[in-house]
């Protein structure tokens, strides 16, 4: 570790040196005779002028050092009086997660369709979700849903209920995330409606997806406006719906169905909408 420079010690030592030099110059100046200069003592007059000049320069240097010392002491005083920020990574306290949730009961819905293999989108989502879960303290209650889940089901959930984000439950979430594998289509409708219908006291949904909704076990596109209509009807508790678009191509074409769907879903759900 690089050794911290002790500015205050250096400044005070330098100040002592200059103060000593100033004292010596003053004594020398006082000891010099103050006779009027004549042609005979011209040399002495030049010496006196030189000493006086040195005295002024020393006084100026001393003034600068005093100023720097005062500034350094002020900065150190401000640093010592500033409250130390606690970073409790285990509990998640005091961490700025960057998203504004409505409450502390959140269901994360993760698109694991086959297209998530592109650009390693699934890897980015897994890493980001782990960081987000880590940043939330135990007062949050969470659940994770992935969609689709092979051919058997349009989605699968972790617990089927919201659980406090304790250390042990975080480990369950991480295991669930680790087991996510991209395959199939993008049955967003089923996952959204399941979350709205089955989790009481739900405050927020966070949907991460890279594509346009499709029907389960099919590449046929679902009607995004019909999904929005049904979500409005089912969202009786005014759950905040937040959307994150995944993939470098996502935000380039704002006329695409995938962009319009997530942006409108977030707008109607009073949530945030971002793309990465």
Beta strands, then each sheet from edge to edge (+ up, - down):
strand 1: 105-111
strand 2: 141-147
strand 3: 156-157
strand 4: 163-164
strand 5: 204-209
strand 6: 240-245
strand 7: 273-275
sheet 1: 3+ 2- 1- 5- 6- 7-
sheet 2: 3+ 2- 4+
end
